[in-house]
Amino acid sequence: MKNVTIVSHPLIDHSLTILRDKDTKTEEFRRHADVVSKLILIEATKQLKLMDKKVGTPLAPFTGKELKDDIIVVPVLRAGLAMLIALRDFLPAVSVGFIGLERDEKTAIAREYYKKIPQIFSTHIVLVIDPMLATGGSMDDTVSAVKAKGAKRIVAVSIVSAPEGIKRFTEHHPDVPIVTAAIDTHLNDKAYIVPGLGDFGDRYFGT
């Protein structure tokens, strides 16, 4: 699919299988969600720009690199927090915005209940993270919100995606790349991804 990157890695395949297993307990689910999140977030940030930085090693001067781009991450609450926890290990100083969206189980339409986003400039890289890109509604609404705040450089990141969600999202945001670990077959009549892994937030947070 155009503008969609499926991240392929043996560790993703291994951990994603554990995430899909309905018998996986909360502790193990969290551990492997962290593994998959880190690997796809590394892929999502590989286009970050660098600039030279001079340092001194214990033996000699050295000209290395440091990040030039400023990054803002916006997790879709609540499940997106799992990916934020993974991101903090390698971008501990990243700015974070929050948009709370709750899905109506009858209509599958997301309702916004909270929004707090830092000031965004057109030069920022904005990562919008949500483990499950199902109908695409939450990701669509969140990206629209950060665009309204001035974002021009956005990457959408998910762990598991559905073709229906990708179709909706790319139609509304053809300028925003999607990075995901898997594209599953379809949504069921309750708008859950099949085969999927169930409700990511419930399984990660033990609710």
C-alpha positions as CSV (number, residue, x, y, z in Angstrom):
1,M,0.0,0.0,0.0
2,K,1.2,3.5,-0.9
3,N,2.7,5.5,2.0
4,V,2.5,2.5,4.4
5,T,5.6,0.8,5.8
6,I,5.3,-2.7,7.3
7,V,8.2,-3.2,9.6
8,S,9.7,-6.6,9.2
9,H,11.9,-8.1,11.9
10,P,12.2,-11.6,13.5
11,L,11.8,-10.1,17.0
12,I,8.6,-8.4,15.9
13,D,7.2,-11.7,14.5
14,H,8.1,-13.4,17.7
15,S,6.7,-10.8,20.1
16,L,3.6,-10.1,18.0
17,T,2.7,-13.8,18.1
18,I,2.9,-13.7,21.9
19,L,0.7,-10.5,21.9
20,R,-1.9,-12.2,19.8
21,D,-2.1,-15.3,22.0
22,K,-5.2,-15.0,24.2
23,D,-3.5,-16.9,27.0
24,T,-0.7,-14.4,27.4
25,K,-0.8,-12.8,30.8
26,T,-0.5,-9.1,31.5
27,E,3.1,-9.0,32.5
28,E,4.2,-10.9,29.4
29,F,1.9,-8.8,27.2
30,R,3.5,-5.6,28.5
31,R,7.0,-6.9,27.9
32,H,6.4,-7.9,24.3
33,A,4.3,-4.8,23.6
34,D,7.4,-2.8,24.6
35,V,9.6,-4.8,22.2
36,V,7.4,-4.4,19.2
37,S,6.8,-0.7,20.0
38,K,10.5,0.1,20.2
39,L,11.3,-1.6,16.9
40,I,8.6,0.1,14.9
41,L,9.3,3.5,16.6
42,I,12.9,3.2,15.6
43,E,11.7,2.7,12.0
44,A,9.3,5.6,12.3
45,T,12.2,7.9,13.4
46,K,14.9,6.9,10.9
47,Q,14.3,10.0,8.8
48,L,15.2,12.3,11.6
49,K,17.8,14.9,10.6
50,L,21.1,15.2,12.4
51,M,23.8,17.9,12.9
52,D,27.4,17.7,13.8
53,K,28.4,17.8,17.4
54,K,32.0,18.0,18.7
55,V,32.9,16.0,21.8
56,G,36.0,14.8,23.5
57,T,36.4,11.1,24.0
58,P,38.8,9.9,26.7
59,L,41.5,9.7,24.0
60,A,40.8,12.4,21.4
61,P,38.4,15.0,20.0
62,F,35.6,13.6,17.9
63,T,32.9,15.0,15.7
64,G,29.7,13.0,16.1
65,K,26.0,13.6,15.5
66,E,23.0,14.8,17.5
67,L,19.4,15.2,16.6
68,K,18.5,18.3,14.8
69,D,14.7,17.7,14.6
70,D,12.4,18.5,17.5
71,I,9.9,15.8,18.2
72,I,6.5,15.8,19.7
73,V,4.7,12.5,20.4
74,V,0.9,12.3,20.7
75,P,-0.4,9.0,22.1
76,V,-4.1,8.2,21.5
77,L,-5.3,7.5,25.1
78,R,-5.4,5.1,26.6
79,A,-3.7,2.4,24.6
80,G,-1.1,4.8,23.1
81,L,0.4,5.2,26.5
82,A,2.0,1.8,26.1
83,M,4.0,2.9,23.1
84,L,4.9,6.2,24.9
85,I,6.4,4.2,27.7
86,A,8.6,2.4,25.1
87,L,9.6,5.6,23.4
88,R,10.9,7.3,26.6
89,D,13.8,4.9,26.7
90,F,15.5,6.4,23.7
91,L,13.8,9.9,23.6
92,P,13.4,10.7,27.3
93,A,13.1,14.5,26.7
94,V,10.5,14.3,24.0
95,S,7.5,16.7,24.4
96,V,4.1,14.9,24.8
97,G,0.6,15.9,23.8
98,F,-2.5,14.1,24.8
99,I,-5.8,13.6,23.1
100,G,-8.3,11.3,24.9
101,L,-10.7,9.4,22.6
102,E,-13.1,6.8,23.9
103,R,-14.8,4.4,21.4
104,D,-18.5,3.9,21.7
105,E,-18.9,0.1,21.7
106,K,-22.2,0.3,19.9
107,T,-21.3,2.7,17.1
108,A,-17.5,2.3,17.1
109,I,-17.3,6.1,16.8
110,A,-14.7,7.8,19.0
111,R,-15.6,10.6,21.4
112,E,-13.0,13.2,22.5
113,Y,-12.9,13.7,26.3
114,Y,-9.5,15.4,26.8
115,K,-7.0,17.4,24.7
116,K,-3.7,19.0,25.8
117,I,-1.2,19.6,23.0
118,P,2.1,21.6,23.3
119,Q,2.8,24.4,20.8
120,I,3.6,22.8,17.5
121,F,5.7,24.5,14.8
122,S,5.9,23.4,11.1
123,T,9.4,22.2,11.7
124,H,8.4,19.7,14.4
125,I,8.2,16.0,13.7
126,V,4.9,14.7,15.3
127,L,4.5,11.0,16.0
128,V,0.9,10.0,16.5
129,I,0.9,6.6,18.2
130,D,-2.0,4.2,18.7
131,P,-1.4,0.4,18.9
132,M,-4.5,-0.5,16.9
133,L,-5.4,1.2,13.7
134,A,-8.9,-0.4,13.4
135,T,-11.6,1.9,11.8
136,G,-9.0,4.7,11.5
137,G,-11.3,7.1,13.3
138,S,-9.2,7.8,16.4
139,M,-6.0,8.2,14.3
140,D,-7.9,10.3,11.8
141,D,-9.3,12.7,14.5
142,T,-5.9,12.9,16.3
143,V,-4.0,13.8,13.1
144,S,-6.6,16.4,12.2
145,A,-6.2,17.9,15.7
146,V,-2.4,18.2,15.4
147,K,-2.6,19.6,11.9
148,A,-5.0,22.2,13.3
149,K,-2.2,23.1,15.8
150,G,0.2,23.7,12.9
151,A,1.9,20.3,12.4
152,K,3.3,19.7,8.9
153,R,5.5,16.7,9.4
154,I,3.5,13.8,10.9
155,V,4.1,10.1,11.1
156,A,1.3,7.7,12.2
157,V,2.5,4.6,14.1
158,S,0.5,1.5,15.0
159,I,1.3,-2.1,16.0
160,V,-1.6,-3.8,14.2
161,S,-3.7,-2.2,11.4
162,A,-6.8,-3.1,9.5
163,P,-7.2,-2.5,5.7
164,E,-10.4,-0.5,6.4
165,G,-8.6,1.8,8.8
166,I,-5.7,2.3,6.5
167,K,-8.1,3.1,3.6
168,R,-9.9,5.8,5.6
169,F,-6.8,7.3,7.0
170,T,-4.9,7.5,3.7
171,E,-7.9,9.0,2.0
172,H,-8.2,11.8,4.6
173,H,-4.4,12.2,5.2
174,P,-2.5,11.2,2.0
175,D,0.4,13.2,3.2
176,V,1.0,11.3,6.4
177,P,3.0,8.0,6.3
178,I,1.9,5.0,8.3
179,V,4.4,2.7,10.0
180,T,3.0,-0.5,11.4
181,A,4.1,-4.0,12.4
182,A,1.2,-5.9,10.7
183,I,-1.8,-5.4,8.4
184,D,-4.5,-8.0,9.4
185,T,-7.4,-9.2,7.2
186,H,-10.5,-7.2,8.2
187,L,-12.7,-5.8,10.9
188,N,-15.5,-7.8,12.4
189,D,-19.1,-6.6,13.0
190,K,-17.9,-4.9,16.3
191,A,-15.1,-3.1,14.5
192,Y,-12.3,-5.2,16.1
193,I,-9.3,-6.2,14.0
194,V,-9.3,-9.9,12.9
195,P,-7.3,-11.9,13.8
196,G,-5.9,-9.0,15.8
197,L,-5.1,-9.4,19.5
198,G,-8.3,-8.2,21.3
199,D,-8.6,-5.0,23.2
200,F,-5.0,-3.8,23.5
201,G,-5.7,-1.3,26.3
202,D,-7.5,-3.9,28.4
203,R,-4.8,-6.5,27.9
204,Y,-1.9,-4.1,28.5
205,F,-3.4,-2.4,31.6
206,G,-5.0,-5.6,33.0
207,T,-8.6,-4.3,33.0
